[in-house]
Amino acid sequence: MTIGVGLLGLGTVGSGVAAILASPQGRHPLVAALALRRVAVRDPARPRSVDLDPALLVTDPAAVVDDPDVDIVVEVMGGLEPARTLILRAIAAGKPVVTANKAVIARYGEEIAAAAEKQGVYVLIEAAVGGGIPIIEPLKQSLGGNRIHRVSGIINGTTNYILSRMAEEGAAYGDVLADAQRLGYAEADPAADVQGGDAADKIAILAGLAFGGPVPRAGIPTEGIDRLKARDVTYAAQLGFVVKLLAVAERINEHDQAEGIQLDVRVHPTLLPKHHPLAGVHGVNNAILVEGEPVGQVMFFGPGAGAGPTASAVVADILNIAGIRQVGGADAGLDPLLAASSWRPVSLADASLASHRNYVRLQTRDEAGVIGRIGTCFGTRGVSIQSIVQFEATEGSAEIVVITHQVRESSFRDALAAITALEEVQRVAACLRTL
């Protein structure tokens, strides 16, 4: 039985998917059963890396969804609209969907879930997070019997490349970003990557899977690396840490309660001890660490972006659906991710109630007693200090770096306000999380 595939988008990922479908030799036998029926593109005359029959190309994406020969709709066009509308249109037509669109799933997953459940179709999203790393299916199935406590990861290859270079070379952020753009690792407009939005989309999806309910994307505190200074990367290294843009989803309450699960979900630059499993992830690679009971720690590592890895994940989802259709003749059930009736209440905890370790760099006057007064401000507010070090002193100024033990965010902010009010403290130059 031949299964018709409709492709929405023929960019980097779409071309990779088309290339796989066009060369089934040596791949899973089901690939030979897949036939590309229709492809939506903006410009049919544009040169492309994959050779397709021009008769397959259309400029109206709705024509792909509506084509009766298309059994599975694959959305790899990106953006919120018209991608969301087209996904819903495919679901309404009873067609399963495979998408790599993290932004749509992070923001409209609940709406898509309800539509998919009503129609009884699959919406598979393995390629939306982690590129070629298989993380979506393991969270839904292989790790489904665990009580997940925490999911954390390096899930943006662009920022990890930049931070790796900054650590290795002591280079400034702006210089490495420019190199990343020249090499194609960063977009001309890198805001979604370097300001943390891309990672926030992905952790919203992972948190929903891990904890069993929709996570409000708009409520995730997000900080990127665009204001990170090279000296903080250098100081971190001297103190035994590496700096990574970390996305974290952590359970705050121990057990499911009437109000549901409360989560601390966030994205920000983080100091990781050099022995931490995520500390050795370099370049454009991604890694996701899942911690739960009884499994303990499980880490998924691999290339996080690019035509090959992402197309691999897309085709894996297509094959998943194709296999079900061949065995059952139709969709045999609902994708656990999007079975909306099985979701449970999940909410984001008040950020002031969360507890973290912290790195603070202060610029102060270089005079006796400053470190003692800073320590007193922390101590009287219940903030325990792991280390306090003066790094540089020039022309009457000094840089003091403090690393705290784990402390409630509200107490830490109270202490920081008191420190800022000291006459000797000129400014808080940097404030980062620490694991």
C-alpha positions as CSV (number, residue, x, y, z in Angstrom):
1,M,0.0,0.0,0.0
2,T,1.4,3.4,-1.0
3,I,1.0,6.2,1.4
4,G,0.9,9.7,0.0
5,V,2.9,12.5,1.7
6,G,2.2,16.2,1.4
7,L,5.0,18.6,2.3
8,L,4.4,22.1,3.5
9,G,7.7,23.8,2.9
10,L,10.9,22.9,1.0
11,G,13.5,24.8,2.9
12,T,16.5,23.2,4.7
13,V,14.4,20.6,6.6
14,G,11.8,20.1,3.8
15,S,14.5,19.4,1.3
16,G,16.1,16.9,3.7
17,V,12.8,15.1,4.0
18,A,12.2,15.0,0.3
19,A,15.7,13.7,-0.3
20,I,15.1,10.8,2.1
21,L,11.8,9.9,0.5
22,A,13.4,10.0,-2.9
23,S,16.2,7.5,-2.0
24,P,14.7,4.6,0.0
25,Q,17.5,2.2,-0.8
26,G,19.1,0.9,2.4
27,R,16.6,2.6,4.7
28,H,13.6,1.1,6.6
29,P,11.4,-0.9,4.2
30,L,8.5,1.4,4.9
31,V,10.2,4.3,3.3
32,A,9.6,2.6,-0.1
33,A,5.9,2.8,0.6
34,L,6.0,6.6,1.0
35,A,5.3,8.7,-2.1
36,L,5.6,12.5,-2.2
37,R,2.4,13.7,-3.7
38,R,2.4,17.5,-3.3
39,V,4.8,20.1,-2.1
40,A,4.0,23.7,-1.1
41,V,6.8,26.3,-2.0
42,R,6.9,30.0,-2.3
43,D,8.8,30.1,-5.6
44,P,8.6,27.0,-7.9
45,A,11.4,28.4,-10.1
46,R,14.0,28.7,-7.3
47,P,17.0,26.3,-7.6
48,R,17.0,23.6,-4.9
49,S,19.3,20.9,-3.6
50,V,16.8,18.2,-4.3
51,D,15.5,17.3,-7.7
52,L,11.7,17.0,-7.8
53,D,9.1,16.7,-10.5
54,P,7.9,20.3,-11.1
55,A,4.3,19.0,-11.3
56,L,4.5,18.3,-7.5
57,L,5.1,21.9,-6.6
58,V,2.3,24.3,-5.7
59,T,2.3,27.8,-4.2
60,D,-1.0,27.4,-2.3
61,P,-0.3,25.3,0.8
62,A,-4.0,24.6,1.3
63,A,-3.8,22.6,-2.0
64,V,-1.4,20.2,-0.3
65,V,-3.7,19.6,2.7
66,D,-6.8,19.2,0.5
67,D,-5.2,16.9,-2.1
68,P,-7.1,13.5,-1.9
69,D,-3.9,11.7,-2.7
70,V,-2.2,13.1,0.4
71,D,-2.6,10.8,3.4
72,I,-0.1,12.4,5.8
73,V,0.6,16.2,6.0
74,V,4.1,17.2,7.0
75,E,4.5,20.8,8.1
76,V,8.1,22.2,8.0
77,M,7.4,25.7,6.8
78,G,7.9,27.3,10.3
79,G,6.3,30.4,11.7
80,L,3.0,30.7,13.5
81,E,0.7,31.4,10.6
82,P,-0.4,30.0,8.2
83,A,1.3,26.9,9.8
84,R,-1.3,26.7,12.7
85,T,-4.2,27.1,10.4
86,L,-2.9,24.5,8.0
87,I,-2.3,22.0,10.8
88,L,-5.9,22.4,12.0
89,R,-7.2,22.1,8.5
90,A,-5.4,18.8,8.0
91,I,-6.7,17.5,11.3
92,A,-10.3,18.6,10.4
93,A,-9.9,16.6,7.2
94,G,-8.9,13.5,9.2
95,K,-5.3,13.5,8.1
96,P,-2.4,12.9,10.6
97,V,0.2,15.6,10.8
98,V,3.9,15.5,11.4
99,T,5.4,18.9,12.3
100,A,8.8,20.3,13.3
101,N,7.2,23.6,14.4
102,K,8.1,24.2,18.0
103,A,6.6,27.7,18.1
104,V,3.2,26.5,17.0
105,I,3.1,23.5,19.4
106,A,4.4,25.6,22.3
107,R,1.7,28.2,21.9
108,Y,-1.2,26.3,20.4
109,G,-0.6,22.7,21.5
110,E,-3.8,22.7,23.6
111,E,-6.0,23.8,20.7
112,I,-4.3,21.3,18.4
113,A,-4.7,18.6,21.0
114,A,-8.4,19.1,21.3
115,A,-8.9,19.1,17.5
116,A,-6.7,15.9,17.2
117,E,-8.6,14.1,19.9
118,K,-12.0,15.0,18.4
119,Q,-10.9,13.7,14.9
120,G,-9.0,10.8,16.2
121,V,-5.8,11.5,14.4
122,Y,-2.1,11.7,15.2
123,V,0.0,14.8,15.5
124,L,3.7,13.8,15.9
125,I,6.4,16.3,16.8
126,E,9.7,14.5,17.3
127,A,11.5,17.0,15.2
128,A,10.3,20.0,17.1
129,V,12.8,19.6,19.9
130,G,16.4,18.4,19.8
131,G,16.8,18.0,16.0
132,G,17.9,14.4,15.5
133,I,17.8,13.5,19.2
134,P,14.9,11.1,19.9
135,I,13.4,12.7,23.1
136,I,9.7,13.1,22.4
137,E,8.9,9.4,22.1
138,P,11.0,8.4,25.1
139,L,9.3,10.9,27.3
140,K,5.9,9.8,26.1
141,Q,6.6,6.0,26.2
142,S,9.9,4.7,27.5
143,L,10.0,6.9,30.5
144,G,6.2,7.1,31.0
145,G,6.2,5.0,34.1
146,N,8.5,7.3,36.0
147,R,7.8,10.2,38.3
148,I,9.8,12.9,36.5
149,H,11.4,15.5,38.9
150,R,13.3,17.6,36.5
151,V,14.1,18.0,32.8
152,S,17.0,20.3,31.9
153,G,18.9,20.8,28.7
154,I,21.0,22.6,26.2
155,I,18.5,22.8,23.4
156,N,19.7,25.6,21.2
157,G,22.7,24.8,19.0
158,T,23.4,28.4,18.1
159,T,23.9,29.6,21.6
160,N,25.8,26.5,22.6
161,Y,28.3,27.2,19.7
162,I,28.7,30.8,20.8
163,L,29.3,29.9,24.5
164,S,31.7,27.1,23.6
165,R,33.8,29.5,21.6
166,M,33.7,32.2,24.3
167,A,34.9,29.6,26.8
168,E,37.6,28.2,24.6
169,E,39.0,31.5,23.2
170,G,37.9,34.1,25.7
171,A,36.3,35.9,22.8
172,A,33.6,38.5,23.1
173,Y,30.0,37.6,22.4
174,G,29.5,39.9,19.5
175,D,32.6,38.6,17.7
176,V,31.6,35.0,18.0
177,L,28.0,35.8,16.9
178,A,29.3,37.4,13.8
179,D,31.4,34.3,13.0
180,A,28.4,32.0,13.7
181,Q,26.4,34.1,11.2
182,R,29.1,33.8,8.6
183,L,29.2,30.0,9.1
184,G,25.5,29.6,8.9
185,Y,25.0,28.5,12.6
186,A,23.1,31.7,13.3
187,E,20.4,33.5,11.4
188,A,20.8,37.1,10.1
189,D,18.3,38.0,12.8
190,P,19.4,35.7,15.7
191,A,17.0,37.1,18.3
192,A,15.0,33.9,18.7
193,D,18.1,32.0,19.5
194,V,20.3,34.4,21.5
195,Q,17.4,35.9,23.5
196,G,16.2,32.5,24.6
197,G,12.9,32.3,22.8
198,D,13.7,29.2,20.8
199,A,14.8,27.3,23.9
200,A,11.7,28.5,25.8
201,D,9.4,27.1,23.1
202,K,11.2,23.7,23.4
203,I,11.2,23.5,27.2
204,A,7.4,24.3,27.1
205,I,6.9,21.2,24.9
206,L,9.2,19.0,27.0
207,A,7.6,20.1,30.3
208,G,4.2,19.3,28.9
209,L,5.3,15.8,28.0
210,A,7.2,15.1,31.2
211,F,4.6,16.4,33.6
212,G,1.4,15.5,31.7
213,G,-0.2,18.9,31.0
214,P,-0.1,22.0,28.9
215,V,2.5,24.6,30.1
216,P,1.7,28.3,29.4
217,R,4.5,29.4,27.1
218,A,3.9,33.1,27.8
219,G,4.6,32.6,31.5
220,I,8.1,31.1,31.1
221,P,10.8,33.5,32.4
222,T,13.4,33.8,29.6
223,E,16.8,35.3,29.5
224,G,19.3,34.8,26.6
225,I,23.0,35.2,26.2
226,D,22.9,38.5,24.3
227,R,24.0,40.5,27.4
228,L,26.5,37.9,28.7
229,K,30.1,39.3,29.1
230,A,33.2,37.3,28.3
231,R,34.7,38.1,31.7
232,D,31.8,36.2,33.4
233,V,32.6,33.1,31.3
234,T,36.2,33.5,32.2
235,Y,35.5,34.0,36.0
236,A,33.2,30.9,35.9
237,A,36.0,28.8,34.4
238,Q,38.4,30.0,37.2
239,L,35.8,28.9,39.8
240,G,35.3,25.5,38.2
241,F,32.2,26.1,36.1
242,V,31.2,26.4,32.5
243,V,28.4,28.7,31.3
244,K,25.5,27.2,29.2
245,L,22.1,28.5,28.1
246,L,20.0,26.1,30.1
247,A,16.3,25.4,29.8
248,V,14.8,23.8,32.9
249,A,11.5,22.4,34.0
250,E,11.4,21.2,37.6
251,R,8.6,20.0,39.8
252,I,8.1,22.2,42.9
253,N,5.5,20.2,44.8
254,E,6.4,16.7,45.8
255,H,3.1,15.0,45.0
256,D,0.1,15.6,42.7
257,Q,-2.2,17.9,44.7
258,A,-5.7,19.2,44.2
259,E,-4.3,22.3,42.3
260,G,-2.2,20.0,40.1
261,I,1.5,20.0,39.6
262,Q,3.4,23.2,40.1
263,L,6.5,23.7,38.0
264,D,9.5,26.0,37.9
265,V,10.1,26.4,34.2
266,R,12.8,28.8,33.0
267,V,15.5,29.6,30.4
268,H,18.7,31.5,31.3
269,P,22.5,31.4,31.2
270,T,23.6,29.0,34.0
271,L,26.9,28.1,35.6
272,L,27.4,24.3,35.6
273,P,30.1,22.6,37.6
274,K,32.6,21.1,35.2
275,H,31.7,17.5,36.4
276,H,28.0,18.0,35.5
277,P,26.7,15.8,32.7
278,L,25.7,18.8,30.5
279,A,29.0,20.7,31.0
280,G,30.8,18.7,28.3
281,V,28.3,19.4,25.6
282,H,30.1,21.6,23.1
283,G,29.6,23.3,19.7
284,V,26.2,23.0,18.0
285,N,25.3,19.8,19.9
286,N,22.2,19.5,22.1
287,A,21.6,17.4,25.2
288,I,18.6,16.8,27.5
289,L,18.9,15.4,31.0
290,V,15.8,13.7,32.5
291,E,15.8,13.0,36.2
292,G,13.1,10.9,37.7
293,E,12.1,8.0,39.9
294,P,12.9,5.1,39.6
295,V,15.1,5.7,36.5
296,G,17.5,8.2,38.0
297,Q,19.4,10.3,35.4
298,V,19.1,9.7,31.7
299,M,20.8,11.9,29.1
300,F,20.0,12.3,25.4
301,F,22.8,13.8,23.3
302,G,23.3,14.6,19.6
303,P,23.1,17.1,16.8
304,G,20.3,19.6,17.7
305,A,19.6,21.2,14.3
306,G,20.3,21.1,10.6
307,A,18.8,19.5,7.5
308,G,20.0,15.9,8.3
309,P,19.2,15.5,12.0
310,T,15.8,17.3,11.8
311,A,14.7,15.5,8.6
312,S,15.7,12.2,10.2
313,A,13.3,13.0,13.1
314,V,10.5,14.1,10.7
315,V,10.8,10.9,8.6
316,A,10.8,8.8,11.8
317,D,7.4,10.3,12.7
318,I,6.1,9.6,9.2
319,L,7.2,6.0,9.4
320,N,5.5,5.7,12.8
321,I,2.2,6.7,11.3
322,A,2.8,4.6,8.2
323,G,3.4,1.6,10.3
324,I,0.1,2.0,12.2
325,R,-1.8,2.5,8.9
326,Q,-0.3,-0.7,7.4
327,V,-1.1,-2.7,10.5
328,G,-4.5,-1.3,11.3
329,G,-5.6,0.1,8.0
330,A,-6.2,3.5,9.8
331,D,-5.0,5.4,12.8
332,A,-5.4,2.9,15.6
333,G,-5.4,5.4,18.4
334,L,-4.5,8.8,19.7
335,D,-1.0,10.2,20.1
336,P,-0.4,10.3,23.9
337,L,1.0,13.9,23.6
338,L,-2.2,15.3,22.2
339,A,-4.9,13.2,23.9
340,A,-6.2,16.3,25.6
341,S,-8.6,14.4,27.9
342,S,-5.7,12.7,29.6
343,W,-4.0,15.9,30.6
344,R,-3.8,17.0,34.2
345,P,-3.6,20.5,35.7
346,V,-0.1,22.0,35.5
347,S,0.8,25.5,36.6
348,L,3.9,27.7,36.8
349,A,4.9,28.4,40.3
350,D,5.5,31.9,41.6
351,A,9.1,32.6,40.7
352,S,9.8,34.1,44.1
353,L,9.1,30.8,45.7
354,A,11.6,28.9,43.6
355,S,15.1,28.1,45.1
356,H,18.4,28.4,43.2
357,R,22.1,28.9,43.6
358,N,23.4,32.2,42.2
359,Y,26.4,33.9,40.7
360,V,26.7,37.6,41.3
361,R,29.4,39.9,40.0
362,L,29.6,43.3,41.8
363,Q,31.6,46.4,40.9
364,T,32.6,48.1,44.2
365,R,35.0,50.6,45.6
366,D,38.3,49.0,46.4
367,E,38.5,49.6,50.2
368,A,38.7,47.6,53.4
369,G,35.5,46.1,54.7
370,V,33.5,45.9,51.5
371,I,33.5,42.1,51.3
372,G,32.4,41.9,55.0
373,R,29.5,44.3,54.5
374,I,28.4,42.4,51.4
375,G,28.5,39.1,53.4
376,T,26.5,40.7,56.2
377,C,23.7,41.7,53.7
378,F,23.5,38.2,52.5
379,G,23.8,36.6,56.0
380,T,21.1,38.7,57.7
381,R,18.6,37.7,55.0
382,G,19.4,34.0,55.3
383,V,21.5,33.7,52.1
384,S,24.4,31.3,52.6
385,I,27.6,32.0,50.6
386,Q,29.6,29.3,49.0
387,S,32.4,31.6,47.9
388,I,33.2,35.2,47.7
389,V,36.3,36.3,45.6
390,Q,37.8,39.6,44.6
391,F,39.1,39.3,41.0
392,E,40.3,42.7,39.9
393,A,41.2,46.0,41.5
394,T,42.1,49.0,39.3
395,E,42.0,52.7,40.0
396,G,40.0,52.4,43.2
397,S,37.4,49.9,41.8
398,A,37.2,46.2,42.5
399,E,35.2,43.3,41.0
400,I,33.7,40.9,43.6
401,V,32.1,37.6,42.6
402,V,29.8,35.8,44.9
403,I,28.4,32.3,44.5
404,T,25.6,31.4,46.9
405,H,24.2,28.2,48.2
406,Q,20.7,27.3,47.2
407,V,18.3,29.9,48.4
408,R,14.7,31.0,47.9
409,E,14.5,33.6,45.1
410,S,12.7,36.2,47.3
411,S,15.4,36.1,50.0
412,F,18.1,36.4,47.3
413,R,16.4,39.4,45.8
414,D,16.0,41.1,49.2
415,A,19.7,40.6,49.9
416,L,20.7,42.0,46.4
417,A,18.6,45.1,47.0
418,A,20.3,45.7,50.3
419,I,23.7,45.2,48.7
420,T,22.9,47.6,45.8
421,A,22.0,50.3,48.4
422,L,25.5,50.1,50.0
423,E,27.6,53.2,49.2
424,E,30.6,51.1,48.4
425,V,28.7,49.1,45.7
426,Q,28.7,50.8,42.3
427,R,26.5,48.3,40.5
428,V,25.5,44.7,40.0
429,A,27.4,43.9,36.9
430,A,26.0,40.3,36.3
431,C,23.6,37.9,38.0
432,L,23.4,34.3,36.7
433,R,22.0,31.0,38.0
434,T,24.2,28.2,39.2
435,L,23.7,24.5,39.5
